[in-house]
Amino acid sequence: MKALLQVALDFQDLGRALEVARAVHFHADILEAGTPLIKSEGMRVVRALKEGFPERVIFADLKIMDAGTLEASMAFDAGAEMVSVCAQAPVETVAEAVEEARRRGGKVMVDLIGSRDWLARAVELSRLRPDYFCIHTGLDEQARGRRPFEGLGEFVRTVALPYGIAGGIRPEDIPLIAPYNPSIIIVGGYITGSEDPGEAARRVREAMVALVRQGEGS
């Protein structure tokens, strides 16, 4: 498993987000401007992350629901390389976001959060050729005991596109995810809620690297 590590900066304050980004960027491939952060601080968050960490991919977690071209272009103008669109958005909106990404040299992740039949929706939207899907168990679902691992096997057998996975992931979860070959592992609270976010990010990265070494040695 050679997945990328995405750190979700789900704060409300730009200063705190940048502080944590400085602590974790050595271990992260992708820095995510989280939805609460963008709602609180606007697109200046994306600009600040790109200016501060130009070597990292900046992901704008907009969860676009309408105006796919406009909202995707706002993120790309601010310096993002990737944006998210909600799987429950109209097909036309998803298509517009994907088309805008193609025009701008960016990427789109379709977030399946909250979809009643997320596998069927992923199959339906696959024809639009987004760069990634996101299998995402939200905070409110996690509070009721759900984990993001349910249905992974069926997803990878059915949907022939790369995907990321998010939802309360910790280092000990990495071996459970690895057999399903995600392209991106998205970690938020375990890292950002830690007293030492840099050390927490290192532990996640080390868990990922250990599995790669294990695979190479087998």
C-alpha positions as CSV (number, residue, x, y, z in Angstrom):
1,M,0.0,0.0,0.0
2,K,1.6,3.3,-1.1
3,A,-1.2,5.7,-0.2
4,L,-0.9,9.4,0.3
5,L,-1.5,10.9,3.8
6,Q,-4.0,13.8,3.8
7,V,-4.3,15.8,7.1
8,A,-7.7,17.4,7.5
9,L,-7.4,20.9,9.2
10,D,-10.9,21.1,10.5
11,F,-10.5,24.2,12.6
12,Q,-12.4,27.5,12.6
13,D,-9.3,29.7,13.1
14,L,-6.7,30.3,10.4
15,G,-3.9,30.9,12.9
16,R,-4.5,27.6,14.6
17,A,-4.7,25.8,11.2
18,L,-1.4,27.2,10.1
19,E,0.2,26.3,13.4
20,V,-0.8,22.7,13.0
21,A,0.1,22.7,9.3
22,R,3.7,23.8,10.3
23,A,3.9,20.9,12.7
24,V,2.6,18.2,10.4
25,H,3.6,19.1,6.9
26,F,6.8,17.1,7.0
27,H,4.7,13.9,7.3
28,A,1.7,14.9,5.1
29,D,1.4,14.7,1.3
30,I,-1.8,16.7,1.2
31,L,-3.0,19.5,3.5
32,E,-6.7,19.9,3.6
33,A,-8.5,23.2,4.2
34,G,-11.4,21.7,6.0
35,T,-15.0,22.6,5.4
36,P,-15.5,24.4,8.8
37,L,-12.2,26.3,8.2
38,I,-13.3,27.5,4.8
39,K,-16.8,28.4,6.1
40,S,-15.2,30.4,8.9
41,E,-12.3,32.1,7.1
42,G,-13.1,31.9,3.4
43,M,-10.7,31.3,0.5
44,R,-7.9,33.1,2.2
45,V,-7.3,29.8,4.0
46,V,-6.4,28.1,0.7
47,R,-4.2,31.0,-0.3
48,A,-2.4,31.0,3.1
49,L,-1.8,27.2,2.9
50,K,-0.4,27.4,-0.6
51,E,1.8,30.3,0.2
52,G,3.1,28.6,3.4
53,F,3.5,25.1,2.0
54,P,4.0,25.3,-1.8
55,E,5.5,21.9,-1.9
56,R,2.3,20.2,-0.6
57,V,-0.9,19.5,-2.4
58,I,-3.7,21.8,-1.1
59,F,-7.1,20.3,-0.9
60,A,-10.2,22.6,-0.6
61,D,-12.9,20.6,1.1
62,L,-15.8,22.6,-0.3
63,K,-18.2,19.7,-0.6
64,I,-19.7,21.5,-3.6
65,M,-23.5,21.0,-4.0
66,D,-24.3,23.6,-6.7
67,A,-22.5,25.9,-9.2
68,G,-19.8,23.3,-9.9
69,T,-17.8,25.4,-12.3
70,L,-17.9,28.6,-10.2
71,E,-17.0,27.0,-6.8
72,A,-14.3,24.8,-8.2
73,S,-12.8,27.8,-10.0
74,M,-12.7,29.8,-6.8
75,A,-10.6,27.1,-5.1
76,F,-8.3,26.7,-8.1
77,D,-7.8,30.5,-8.3
78,A,-6.8,30.5,-4.6
79,G,-4.1,27.9,-5.2
80,A,-5.8,24.5,-4.5
81,E,-4.9,21.5,-6.6
82,M,-7.9,19.5,-5.6
83,V,-11.5,20.2,-4.5
84,S,-14.4,18.0,-3.2
85,V,-17.9,17.8,-4.5
86,C,-20.7,16.1,-2.7
87,A,-21.9,12.8,-4.3
88,Q,-25.5,13.9,-3.5
89,A,-25.1,17.0,-5.7
90,P,-26.9,17.0,-9.1
91,V,-25.1,15.0,-11.7
92,E,-24.7,18.2,-13.7
93,T,-22.9,19.9,-10.8
94,V,-20.5,17.0,-10.4
95,A,-19.9,17.0,-14.1
96,E,-19.2,20.8,-14.1
97,A,-16.7,20.5,-11.2
98,V,-14.9,17.7,-13.0
99,E,-14.8,19.6,-16.3
100,E,-13.4,22.7,-14.5
101,A,-10.7,20.6,-12.9
102,R,-9.7,19.3,-16.3
103,R,-9.5,22.8,-17.7
104,R,-7.4,24.0,-14.8
105,G,-5.1,21.0,-14.3
106,G,-6.7,20.3,-11.0
107,K,-8.4,17.2,-9.4
108,V,-11.8,16.4,-8.0
109,M,-12.7,14.1,-5.2
110,V,-16.4,13.1,-5.0
111,D,-17.3,12.7,-1.3
112,L,-19.8,10.0,-0.6
113,I,-20.7,11.2,2.9
114,G,-24.3,10.8,3.7
115,S,-25.3,8.9,0.5
116,R,-28.0,6.4,1.3
117,D,-26.7,3.9,-1.2
118,W,-23.1,5.2,-1.6
119,L,-22.0,2.2,-3.7
120,A,-24.7,2.7,-6.2
121,R,-24.0,6.4,-6.4
122,A,-20.3,5.8,-6.9
123,V,-21.1,3.4,-9.8
124,E,-23.5,6.0,-11.3
125,L,-20.9,8.9,-11.0
126,S,-18.0,6.8,-12.2
127,R,-18.9,7.6,-15.8
128,L,-17.9,11.2,-15.1
129,R,-14.4,10.0,-14.3
130,P,-13.6,12.0,-11.1
131,D,-10.1,11.6,-9.9
132,Y,-11.1,10.1,-6.6
133,F,-14.1,9.0,-4.5
134,C,-14.0,9.5,-0.8
135,I,-15.5,6.9,1.5
136,H,-16.3,9.1,4.4
137,T,-17.9,8.4,7.8
138,G,-18.8,11.8,9.2
139,L,-18.4,13.0,12.8
140,D,-22.1,12.5,13.6
141,E,-22.0,9.0,12.3
142,Q,-18.9,8.2,14.2
143,A,-20.5,9.3,17.4
144,R,-23.0,6.5,16.8
145,G,-20.4,3.9,16.4
146,R,-19.9,3.8,12.6
147,R,-16.5,3.2,11.1
148,P,-15.3,3.9,7.5
149,F,-14.3,0.3,6.8
150,E,-17.8,-1.1,6.2
151,G,-18.3,-2.1,2.6
152,L,-14.7,-1.5,1.4
153,G,-14.3,-4.9,-0.2
154,E,-17.5,-4.5,-2.3
155,F,-16.4,-1.0,-3.3
156,V,-13.0,-2.0,-4.6
157,R,-14.6,-4.9,-6.5
158,T,-17.2,-2.7,-8.1
159,V,-15.7,0.7,-8.7
160,A,-12.6,0.9,-10.8
161,L,-11.4,4.4,-9.7
162,P,-9.0,5.5,-7.0
163,Y,-10.5,6.5,-3.6
164,G,-9.7,8.1,-0.3
165,I,-11.0,7.0,3.1
166,A,-11.9,9.2,6.1
167,G,-13.6,8.8,9.4
168,G,-11.8,8.7,12.7
169,I,-8.8,6.9,11.4
170,R,-5.9,6.1,13.8
171,P,-2.5,4.3,13.3
172,E,-3.9,1.0,14.5
173,D,-6.6,1.2,11.7
174,I,-4.0,1.3,8.9
175,P,-3.5,-2.5,8.7
176,L,-7.3,-2.9,8.4
177,I,-7.4,-0.5,5.5
178,A,-4.3,-1.5,3.7
179,P,-5.6,-4.7,2.0
180,Y,-8.1,-2.5,0.1
181,N,-5.4,-0.3,-1.4
182,P,-6.8,3.2,-0.9
183,S,-5.0,6.0,-2.7
184,I,-5.4,8.5,0.1
185,I,-5.8,8.1,3.8
186,I,-7.4,11.1,5.4
187,V,-6.8,11.7,9.1
188,G,-8.2,14.6,11.1
189,G,-9.0,14.5,14.8
190,Y,-6.3,12.0,15.8
191,I,-3.7,14.4,14.5
192,T,-5.3,17.8,15.0
193,G,-6.7,17.0,18.4
194,S,-3.4,15.7,19.7
195,E,-1.2,17.6,22.2
196,D,1.6,17.1,19.7
197,P,0.1,17.1,16.2
198,G,3.5,16.6,14.6
199,E,4.2,13.4,16.6
200,A,0.7,12.1,15.9
201,A,1.2,12.7,12.1
202,R,4.6,10.9,12.4
203,R,2.9,7.9,14.0
204,V,0.3,7.7,11.2
205,R,3.0,8.0,8.5
206,E,5.1,5.4,10.2
207,A,2.2,2.9,10.3
208,M,1.8,3.5,6.5
209,V,5.5,3.1,5.8
210,A,5.7,-0.1,7.9
211,L,3.1,-1.8,5.7
212,V,4.9,-0.7,2.5
213,R,8.1,-2.2,3.9
214,Q,6.3,-5.4,4.9
215,G,4.9,-5.7,1.4
216,E,8.3,-5.2,-0.2
217,G,9.8,-7.8,2.1
218,S,7.2,-10.5,1.5
